[in-house]
Amino acid sequence: MEVAEVLPEFADAFAFEEFNRMQREAVPALLETEENVVASAPTASGKTALAELAICKTLAEGGTALFIAPMRALTNEKEDDWDRFEGLDYSVYVVTGERDLNPRRARRADILVMTPEKLDSATRKHDSRRYDFVTDIDVCVIDEVHLLDADRRGSVLEVTISRLRRLCEPRIVALSATMPNVDDVAAWLDAPAANTFEFGEEYRPVELNAGVKTYTHGENSFADKYRRLYRALDLAEPHLREDGQSLVFVSSRQDTVRAAKKARDEIAERDIPMGARGDYDFHTESKELENDTLRNSVLDGVAFHHAGLSKNDRDLIEEWFKAGHVELLFSTSTLAWGVNLPARCVVIRDTKLHDPLEGEVDMSPLDVLQMLGRAGRPGYDDVGYGWVVCDSAEADKYRRLLRDGKEIESRLAESLETHLNAEIAMGTITDLEDVMDWLETTFYYVRGQSKPDDYDFPNLRQRVRDCLEGLVDRGFVETGEDLSIEATPRGVLTSKYYLRLDTAARFAALCDRIAEDEATLTTGDVLEAVATAEEFDSVSARQDEREAVNAVLVGEETTDLDAGERKVLAILRGAASGSTPAELRSDAWVIRQNATRLLSALGAFLDRFVGPHAANLARRVEARIENGVAEDAVGLTAIDGVGPGRASKLAKEGLATPGDIVGAGVTGLVDAGLSEGVAERVYEGAQSLPSIDLEWGQFPDSIATGENDVCEVTVRNVGEPARAGIRVTVNGVEMTSTNTYLRDAETLPIGVFGADAAELEFTVSVAFPEEPLLPIEASRTVDVR
């Protein structure tokens, strides 16, 4: 069955000319029906073509397709791979948290590519103009639907698909590696039996011989990695000697590099005939690599691959592995889910990995099966060999996994409160019956019917009541006299910012303390609230990190924090100053990324429950952690085109605020070391921000005891309009405050009373909650006669 016969107008969209046996059997369900499809098939059997068939049918009918990729790295890969559709005048648009969303492009796209997390966020905001495109989906392809069973991420995929189906009823095409309970997934998605496919191992292009090998576990985890590496090389060596390629999966980016370096030495020691140092053409090509270590390594036939490499280097390694120039490749798990790079021998060296937010965790069984599925090169090998290297205590666990596979379970019960709060905040659930109706749309409900004892299914209604009562007791939800359910402002913000409930409760408690006690919020309060967030509850500090943590936090009172919380706090302190210690950098990027999201959420809580000045402080802390600049220069980062380096440079020249930039003009910026073109752009950027002039009017210099006068202060915005908080204090005590959208000017009446004090100091402070600008303050002193 040729592609050109089945889909003549889309023949160029496929990377091959003829469908294989598995694809041929699925074609009628995908192209001749409108019903949902679920297909389970071995890795490397050609599932991607099923996704493309469903997409082609939708495009031919003038519809919009959504492809859900299991991880962010793969969304970019799909964008590149589907240039073929762009060549047929169909647009592909990737929506991820890494990129600024262009709503217009998203609305006009023919194919959208998203991760489950981004789709969850978008569907929560579907009624906004920015994300309304998610309600116009005609077909949704779920790649690797067995992600449902992944810790934390699985429940996100589950509730998001249920929500999307309620929003726009798209056709669903769900694809997966082999899973024993494919019928449960089909029941959840309402796929008829005729459209449910369970393609067995006989559809693998190459037979898989998989097994478990143990190693002798020692006391030193670092030495254990090398014991497992030698075991992996023992397994790969026979294939390497026969010109068969080997792929070794390790737990981290750093480990890919270290393992490749050690493997090169060991290969030379064992005298394994590998490498292309005598190949002049390849020697020349290798100079295209940007990574020096990689450039030296590939000439010995050894390479490493991870998401931290440049796209150029990743593409070259993939190309050379396919061509056979690279014979031994070390990679992280990302490669298992993405690029089709089969090898005769696949070895999983590490079954545990270090997660910056979770500590040491077991590799997902789904990842293990996905990796082993890469064994066997179609057209080259009759058999592929896959091995799991593990401690003998865990060997039986992995043997059972290889023998029986892994049924897909729902993980919704683990975070039911959080997802229930989100649905209530969106207004899709308004009473208890709505909750039950919602649950019936989930995989959790279907799986509970299959395994009622394991899921405590008979007590489901009581569990839901307990869950709702918990949300009410903690202030996220309130109930009416008619038993209606509605989210509180706390619940709405929690859903909007994707917070765990314990974190939201902690943020709310900080807001209450500041508002009720009229306490002054400090940078330390903000950082500690984020460092102790539930999102970081599993962060641990290794022994070699603790000295660095202590050095950063010297002089700070942190006795109430555990080691993991102190580590997060130290990373945030280091990021804010632009000097994270080397010992903490391996986890710093992930922690910073999560911290900036949490700071944005905390700012929203402070804005809602305390006021603009408190929110402005959180925004400034967020900008400092993002940019690594000093407190006095943080306002410069609000200017387009001013990053951390330029901000620090200008601050050293005495230009620390946007107001200073405007005052200096282009000439002053050139004098400060900027080129004329850059100076003009920075000057224009500074002018696009709010700028305040304070006019005190007829404000007295003195007043007699017992007398009073009502004066006025005018706050004038001579820059761009912005939301602002204006606060007036006398001798440090707040007299009045207002929260306004400051377009032009705001006039505030101020009472001047002759009091017992010898003098009265009036201070007007203007803060912008959405900009990292330092508050603008001015004071006047009135003598009391």
BELSUL-V13487 format. One record per helix or strand of 3 or more residues. SS is the DSSP state (H for helix, E for strand). FROM is the first residue (numbers start at 1). LEN is the number of residues. Records with the same first field share a line. If there is no record, write none. Layout:
BEGIN
SS: FROM-LEN  FROM-LEN
END
This chain:
BEGIN
H: 3-4  8-6  21-12  47-14  72-10  83-4  103-6  116-9  132-4  145-5  153-16  182-7  193-3  201-3  221-21  253-18  280-9  292-7  311-13  334-4  365-8  392-13  412-15  432-8  443-8  457-17  489-8  501-17  523-9  534-3  543-10  563-15  582-28  612-16  631-8  644-9  658-14  676-12
E: 37-4  65-5  92-4  111-5  139-4  171-6  196-3  207-9  246-4  302-4  328-4  345-4  352-4  359-4  383-9  477-3  485-3  692-4  708-10  722-9  733-10  745-9  759-9  776-9
END
